[in-house]
């Protein structure tokens, strides 16, 4: 019989197809992806083509060459210039589309992904994330900052060079407000952070744990909305990614590198997204907000039922997802 599970953090009900669900092997990619060269002459993000992305905001370098660059997005969804002006007329509400939109060029090599990068490269990317996250919030027009990565056409991008994006928007999205309000209610009812309680329960159960290190724990959520959906939670309670410590940054790099390598090798390099969900820097000390990373391999499609009901159907039992990923063998990687 199928089972409905409640995600206590998102407050979403998920249908888990327990008996008629699929096996992990059914989600392994069958189409071989195109192999890319290390350098593409026409790529604006490859070394030597920096003039094609002149609006540089930040870089990490080793003295002679850059390792990570941050540039303004040429096709920004928001305007860097202008005032934050709200308008209201009858039932119509609007606000000027001001904000920031930056591209994190993760590495010089065109053909890398986090699974094939060194651990040092992943740490560099996280250092760039934190720098741009804090810088975006210095703009008084910005209410919320989103750090995310799209990899592959199904994820929402056709760009081959390894990239992430940081977007600062002039409002707090409804989904973010709902989760903060839900976390506040849980804290009011129990005196606990819902994320900290989730960490405790997942570690006690153990069935969905993928990694458990000094500073982070990674797991498949009990009510995961899709196959191989992963949450990476910092063990130290903190409301903002901006407050991450150097030790935590190194540990998070290990989780990201290892988990994305297991997805890369176990599912044959599927398209994926990841997002850092975080409060503002000023909310780092919040008793109920807890930042985290979510990784979503794009191996299942959304159906009309899901669009119409707001409920997801997960065709792979979360415990089975976790067991599969735990047993993927990955090669050694550089430091």
RAKATA-V467596 format. One record per pair of residues at least 24 apart in sequence whose ideal C-beta (glycine too) atoms are under 7 Angstrom apart, sorted by the first residue. I is the first residue (numbers start at 1). GAP is how many residues later the second one is. Records with the same first field share a line. If there is no record, write none. Layout:
BEGIN
I: GAP + GAP
END
This chain:
BEGIN
5: 217 + 218
6: 217
7: 214 + 216
8: 186 + 190
9: 170 + 185 + 186 + 189
10: 169
11: 171
12: 213 + 300
13: 298
14: 209 + 210 + 211 + 297 + 298 + 300
15: 296 + 298 + 299
16: 298 + 301
17: 296 + 297 + 298
18: 299
21: 294 + 295 + 296
22: 293 + 294
24: 292 + 296 + 297 + 300
27: 200 + 240 + 272 + 289
28: 239 + 240
29: 238 + 239 + 240 + 241
33: 236
36: 74 + 75 + 124
37: 73 + 74
38: 71 + 72 + 73
39: 71
40: 70
43: 67 + 118
45: 60 + 116 + 118
46: 64 + 115
47: 61
57: 45
58: 70 + 73 + 74
60: 64 + 67 + 68
65: 43
66: 42
67: 54 + 57
68: 36 + 37 + 38 + 56 + 57 + 60
69: 36
70: 32 + 33 + 34 + 58 + 62
71: 31 + 32 + 34
72: 30
73: 28 + 29 + 30 + 92
76: 25
77: 24
78: 91
84: 57 + 86
95: 75 + 76
98: 43 + 72
99: 42 + 43 + 68 + 69 + 70 + 71
100: 36 + 39 + 42 + 67 + 68
101: 66
102: 30 + 63 + 64
103: 60 + 62
104: 24 + 25 + 59 + 60 + 61 + 62
105: 56 + 58
106: 56 + 57 + 58
107: 55
110: 50 + 51
112: 50
113: 38 + 49 + 151
114: 142 + 143 + 146
115: 145 + 146 + 149
118: 215 + 216 + 217
119: 134 + 135 + 138 + 214 + 215 + 216
120: 215
122: 131 + 134 + 135
123: 126 + 127 + 130
125: 39
126: 123 + 126 + 127
127: 122
129: 147
130: 111 + 112 + 114
132: 34
133: 33 + 108 + 109
134: 108 + 147
136: 30 + 32
137: 143 + 144
139: 29
141: 29
142: 26 + 27 + 28
143: 26 + 27 + 28 + 29
144: 25 + 27 + 28 + 29 + 32
146: 129
147: 129
148: 125 + 126 + 127
149: 124 + 125
150: 123
151: 120 + 121
152: 119 + 120 + 146
153: 118
154: 117 + 144
155: 116 + 117 + 118 + 143
180: 109
183: 105 + 106
184: 104
187: 100 + 101
193: 44 + 94 + 95 + 97
195: 38 + 95 + 97
196: 41 + 94
199: 34 + 36
207: 112 + 115
208: 110 + 111 + 114
209: 113
210: 49 + 112 + 115 + 116
211: 44 + 47 + 48
213: 38 + 41
214: 37
215: 32 + 33 + 36
216: 35 + 36 + 39
218: 37 + 41
219: 103
220: 98 + 101 + 102
221: 97
222: 96
224: 90 + 94 + 97
225: 87 + 89
226: 70 + 74 + 86 + 88
227: 72 + 73 + 87 + 88 + 89 + 94
228: 35 + 69 + 71 + 93 + 97
229: 67
230: 29 + 64 + 65
231: 61 + 63
232: 60 + 61
233: 59
234: 57 + 58
237: 53
238: 46 + 52 + 53
239: 40 + 44 + 45 + 46 + 47 + 50 + 51 + 52
240: 38 + 39 + 40 + 41 + 43 + 44 + 51
241: 35 + 37 + 50
242: 39 + 42
243: 41
257: 76
259: 36
261: 69
262: 63 + 66 + 68
263: 34
265: 63 + 65
266: 58 + 59 + 62
267: 30 + 32
270: 27 + 28 + 29
271: 27
272: 24 + 25 + 26
273: 25
END
